[in-house]
């Protein structure tokens, strides 16, 4: 009798993330990331697949959710992979300039207006 059949596409998340179990809390499904540099030697197969998606993005960013959909990986696993690639300096998140952020006074005024509507 042969052993149980194993699907070669079924890989446990901790194997894909090389044992890392937590993503950076700043990396959410809606987080957009950009390739900071091209693929380098020593990356695991899944990290190379993530980086390969940026070859087709023409310098644009990709949301973590889009990466998960394209690779057909669980979103939680992709969050961890992306966190690792950010830590390694291969991916980056765009940072809004301070001038682009709304003023605190404006946000408080909007909050007062919303509360008045309720």
Secondary structure, 3 states (H helix, E strand, C coil): CCCCCCCCCCCCHHHHCCCCCCCCCCCCCCCEEEECCCCCCCCCHHHHHHHHHCCCCCCCCEEHHHHHHHHCCCHHHHHHHHHHHHHCCCEEECCCCHHHCCCHHHHHHHHHHHHHHC
